[in-house]
Amino acid sequence: MDVGKREANSAKRSRQLQLLNVLPPYRPSALPILDQRLRGTKFVELTPRSILNSPEQTGVDFWSLNPYVGCEFGCTYCYARYAHRYAVERAHDAGTLSDAEFREFRGEHGWEAFERRIFVKERVLDALESDLRRYFRTNARGPERTPIVIGTATDPYQPAERRFRITRRVLERLARCEALNVGIITKSPLIARDVDVLRAIRERSDLEVHISLISVDAALIKRVEARSPTPATRLRALEKLVAAGVRAGLIVAPVLPGITDDVAHLEALFRAARDAGARFVHAGPLRLYAAVRDRFLPVLEEGFPDLVARYRHAYEGRSGVPPAYARALAARVKKLQARFGFPINDGMVDRYRPRHAPVQGSLDL
Ligand code: SF4
């Protein structure tokens, strides 16, 4: 071995030792740990047999794909916590997680692990290959081909993607397909890294990117989204995508009743979207699923105490907003879409409308 190589190896070993000294020790798990952050977040390998979920499996009108289970952005209103809980319970039932690990992977209140124990769907391409065969068997070529939406339950460009590149590998594979209908939903400017692949997909398929942003108020975002990127960086990413010829727009989900649903707030978002060159803006109200309440309601109590009683009454026994509120918000959104020159639509994301409407009650706007 030459001296340069020996020095490089010794420097690497010393860096590894330094790392071992600052990281809390963890014992081997049946689920391989791929990485760990200083604040304790762990990234755990998951080798799925299937990665593309059919509409029959999920009850929505599109196929969905999520490269990660759990999301470090940790939005307090995120409804995807149930999916993480389900993955952990399945691993425990299958004997892959011991009882102690199960407690760790659930977290003290049942919601923390979603943000701090991230499952990474490694070796995704084998699963995708067989899923695509299944997809093409059931979806004839043509404009009606069912969309494939990436990022319906967790963000495909969350910080882990910088290292693991699972989303990029999926997109590279989809770029070799013809006449797909692909949607991507993300809060992360990291998507701009993959503009080359997105352009390649767009050459053969229909592609739409939804940049998710609920407010241009960075201070408010910090209160309700634990570790998400700033509004300005998301808008810059939107601008880059549009400049690269990718059809991209804003998805405002959720609109938080009493917090972000006033005209001034929504106007600021629509204006920012227009200035960034967005092709569309969709918006939809908060759904307060059971898995969201434990995380979101304490934040509401702390930051917006005046709204607590109103939320509890409006969402009592249901997850969706009342019909009167939904109608008023939809009317407001349509007016803004018209005023800022965006296509006018009825729902949050017309193409990706859930098949089952939420149960609704009554709340004044
Ligand atoms: S970025 Fe999306 S998936 Fe991640 S926590 Fe926020 S809402 Fe949930």
Residues whose N, C-alpha, C, O or C-beta is under 5 A from the ligand:
A	BS01	SF4	C71 F73 G74 C75 C78 A80 A153 T154 D155 K187
